[in-house]
Amino acid sequence: MQQTHDIILIGAGCSSMQWLDVYHAKNPDSEKRILLLDKDAESPQRTWCFWSAEEHHFDHLVSHRWSKVKFASPLGEVIQEIDPFTYQYVSGSAFFEHAYKNVNADGRIDRVTAEVKKTSFNGSLTTVETNRGTYAAPEVYSSVPNSEKLDNYKKKQDEPGLWQHFRGWFIDTEEDIFDPELITLMDFRTEQKGGAVFFYTLPFSTKRALVECTVFGAEPWEESDYDERLREYTERYISSDINISHREAGQIPMSMMDFDAFRFDGTKSLGTAAGLVKPSTGYMFLRSLRNVERITDGTKAPEKPSRFAFYDRLLLGIIRDDPHQISRIMYHLFSRNSFTHVFRFLDEETSFKEDIKMLSTLPYVPFLKQLTKQSLSRKSAV
Ligand SMILES: Cc1cc2nc3c(=O)[nH]c(=O)nc-3n(C[C@H](O)[C@H](O)[C@H](O)COP(=O)(O)OP(=O)(O)OC[C@H]3O[C@@H](n4cnc5c(N)ncnc54)[C@H](O)[C@@H]3O)c2cc1C
């Protein structure tokens, strides 16, 4: 197979488009011919939220920023300012519109709608076979895990995977109800059945917000189950007089799998395929951005201490075995630590000493139970 392009990107979702945007910002005069392959002509429908204390490459696309965060549970509630962080919102439509404006204006980029089936590497060139043709390049990135390898792996697992699954309502109220500076990151004041269940509220104005019912658990629910919980929650804690303008739903795997085992041959991984979705939270946008910045700079990722994967594994084990404990664990986490510290911990930027101090504020029995279980079975919890 002859080389068709200099670079191929498999998948045209969040991380590939981040790569492309960052690459062209750093190499405006690059002559490289790039192929963007995606099985769908439409971009994935989603929005991204995350906390950040620094300006970043997509800062200009952030349409909302919040400076205060609330945590609530039956044990109590806490509100904190999160300076120097803000919680930020990037809409998928703004992100893809920006990314494609540059792609469409750039004659060096080919965009093809085709499903990648297989890749192979001959030592210098990676050949990419799709349902609509074959392409080859010396540099190939993929945000898509190899589904054949992934399916084989899943078939061998004796337990179903864990998911963060959710359904949200965009609501309008008659009265001024919301503080537009304050998001509710987690509100556990609901029945803990069918997983660890909490509500998430993002207000866009005093009268408009997105309210989501989120579950950490094994199986996604029926739509009507989320709707029932949302109805109960909005009536009790927001208003019984709401207008739902639209709904959104999604599911994010909470998985400790070694994604490198599911890589397409001869490719370098981006985004989900690089295992960058944080298993215990589902956040990825900024982790992926940092990763593409390193790749385009040619620098190596700093070694992350393995203890962060260990914490994630323990928490996922508790979600699987004792989901009703999560509300209490989160209450202790947010009521006994500063939120900025929790964010740094979730960003895997805290020191071991800081981790010990923070972990000592949590109820230890569920962690000890899980630690014992995992040590005895010597088997991944998810
Ligand atoms: C509903 C949802 C909400 C999320 N919200 C947040 C959030 O608020 N904050 C955050 O930080 N993270 C969030 N995440 C996690 C993560 O940021 C997103 O999943 C992100 O879109 C992952 O980017 P990606 O490039 O890895 O994959 P995607 O953006 O999913 O892109 C993958 C692309 O590959 C294409 N594709 C798949 N298979 C093939 C194939 N065989 N051949 C060709 N193309 C293929 C797909 O069509 C898709 O366009 C969310 C995830 C989901 C699912």
The ligand as an SDF file (V2000), in Angstrom:
LIG
                    3D

 53 58  0  0  0  0  0  0  0  0999 V2000
  -22.4630   11.9210   27.2290 C   0  0  0  0  0  0  0  0  0  0  0  0
  -21.0650   12.2660   27.6900 C   0  0  0  0  0  0  0  0  0  0  0  0
  -20.8280   13.4450   28.3850 C   0  0  0  0  0  0  0  0  0  0  0  0
  -19.5330   13.7710   28.7880 C   0  0  0  0  0  0  0  0  0  0  0  0
  -19.3240   14.9220   29.4970 N   0  0  0  0  0  0  0  0  0  0  0  0
  -18.0770   15.2510   29.8680 C   0  0  0  0  0  0  0  0  0  0  0  0
  -17.8230   16.4780   30.5590 C   0  0  0  0  0  0  0  0  0  0  0  0
  -18.7350   17.2340   30.8930 O   0  0  0  0  0  0  0  0  0  0  0  0
  -16.5450   16.7870   30.8860 N   0  0  0  0  0  0  0  0  0  0  0  0
  -15.5020   15.9750   30.5520 C   0  0  0  0  0  0  0  0  0  0  0  0
  -14.3410   16.3270   30.8360 O   0  0  0  0  0  0  0  0  0  0  0  0
  -15.7160   14.8030   29.9120 N   0  0  0  0  0  0  0  0  0  0  0  0
  -16.9660   14.4200   29.5690 C   0  0  0  0  0  0  0  0  0  0  0  0
  -17.1730   13.2380   28.9040 N   0  0  0  0  0  0  0  0  0  0  0  0
  -16.0190   12.3230   28.6890 C   0  0  0  0  0  0  0  0  0  0  0  0
  -15.2000   12.6930   27.4370 C   0  0  0  0  0  0  0  0  0  0  0  0
  -14.7480   14.0280   27.5230 O   0  0  0  0  0  0  0  0  0  0  0  0
  -16.0090   12.5310   26.1620 C   0  0  0  0  0  0  0  0  0  0  0  0
  -16.4390   11.2150   26.0370 O   0  0  0  0  0  0  0  0  0  0  0  0
  -15.2010   12.8830   24.9110 C   0  0  0  0  0  0  0  0  0  0  0  0
  -16.0840   13.1490   23.8610 O   0  0  0  0  0  0  0  0  0  0  0  0
  -14.2480   11.7720   24.5130 C   0  0  0  0  0  0  0  0  0  0  0  0
  -13.5380   12.1900   23.3890 O   0  0  0  0  0  0  0  0  0  0  0  0
  -12.9300   11.1690   22.3490 P   0  0  0  0  0  0  0  0  0  0  0  0
  -12.2850   11.9330   21.2790 O   0  0  0  0  0  0  0  0  0  0  0  0
  -12.1410   10.1390   23.0520 O   0  0  0  0  0  0  0  0  0  0  0  0
  -14.2090   10.3730   21.8010 O   0  0  0  0  0  0  0  0  0  0  0  0
  -15.4890   10.9430   21.0590 P   0  0  0  0  0  0  0  0  0  0  0  0
  -15.6390   12.3920   21.2800 O   0  0  0  0  0  0  0  0  0  0  0  0
  -16.6040   10.0520   21.4750 O   0  0  0  0  0  0  0  0  0  0  0  0
  -15.1560   10.7170   19.5270 O   0  0  0  0  0  0  0  0  0  0  0  0
  -14.9600    9.4360   18.9850 C   0  0  0  0  0  0  0  0  0  0  0  0
  -15.3570    9.5010   17.5110 C   0  0  0  0  0  0  0  0  0  0  0  0
  -14.9600    8.2780   16.8860 O   0  0  0  0  0  0  0  0  0  0  0  0
  -15.9690    7.8810   15.9720 C   0  0  0  0  0  0  0  0  0  0  0  0
  -15.8200    6.4400   15.7720 N   0  0  0  0  0  0  0  0  0  0  0  0
  -16.1300    5.4320   16.6330 C   0  0  0  0  0  0  0  0  0  0  0  0
  -15.8070    4.2470   16.1010 N   0  0  0  0  0  0  0  0  0  0  0  0
  -15.2700    4.4830   14.8690 C   0  0  0  0  0  0  0  0  0  0  0  0
  -14.7240    3.6660   13.8480 C   0  0  0  0  0  0  0  0  0  0  0  0
  -14.6310    2.3310   13.9800 N   0  0  0  0  0  0  0  0  0  0  0  0
  -14.2900    4.2600   12.7240 N   0  0  0  0  0  0  0  0  0  0  0  0
  -14.3620    5.6120   12.5730 C   0  0  0  0  0  0  0  0  0  0  0  0
  -14.8520    6.4320   13.5110 N   0  0  0  0  0  0  0  0  0  0  0  0
  -15.2880    5.8780   14.6520 C   0  0  0  0  0  0  0  0  0  0  0  0
  -17.2590    8.3050   16.6270 C   0  0  0  0  0  0  0  0  0  0  0  0
  -18.2870    8.4690   15.6600 O   0  0  0  0  0  0  0  0  0  0  0  0
  -16.8550    9.6280   17.2930 C   0  0  0  0  0  0  0  0  0  0  0  0
  -17.1070   10.7360   16.4560 O   0  0  0  0  0  0  0  0  0  0  0  0
  -18.4520   12.8880   28.4890 C   0  0  0  0  0  0  0  0  0  0  0  0
  -18.7200   11.6990   27.8100 C   0  0  0  0  0  0  0  0  0  0  0  0
  -20.0040   11.3870   27.4210 C   0  0  0  0  0  0  0  0  0  0  0  0
  -20.2370   10.0730   26.7070 C   0  0  0  0  0  0  0  0  0  0  0  0
  1  2  1  0
  2  3  1  0
  2 52  2  0
  3  4  2  0
  4  5  1  0
  4 50  1  0
  5  6  2  0
  6  7  1  0
  6 13  1  0
  7  8  2  0
  7  9  1  0
  9 10  1  0
 10 11  2  0
 10 12  1  0
 12 13  2  0
 13 14  1  0
 14 15  1  0
 14 50  1  0
 15 16  1  0
 16 17  1  0
 16 18  1  0
 18 19  1  0
 18 20  1  0
 20 21  1  0
 20 22  1  0
 22 23  1  0
 23 24  1  0
 24 25  2  0
 24 26  1  0
 24 27  1  0
 27 28  1  0
 28 29  2  0
 28 30  1  0
 28 31  1  0
 31 32  1  0
 32 33  1  0
 33 34  1  0
 33 48  1  0
 34 35  1  0
 35 36  1  0
 35 46  1  0
 36 37  1  0
 36 45  1  0
 37 38  2  0
 38 39  1  0
 39 40  1  0
 39 45  2  0
 40 41  1  0
 40 42  2  0
 42 43  1  0
 43 44  2  0
 44 45  1  0
 46 47  1  0
 46 48  1  0
 48 49  1  0
 50 51  2  0
 51 52  1  0
 52 53  1  0
M  END
$$$$
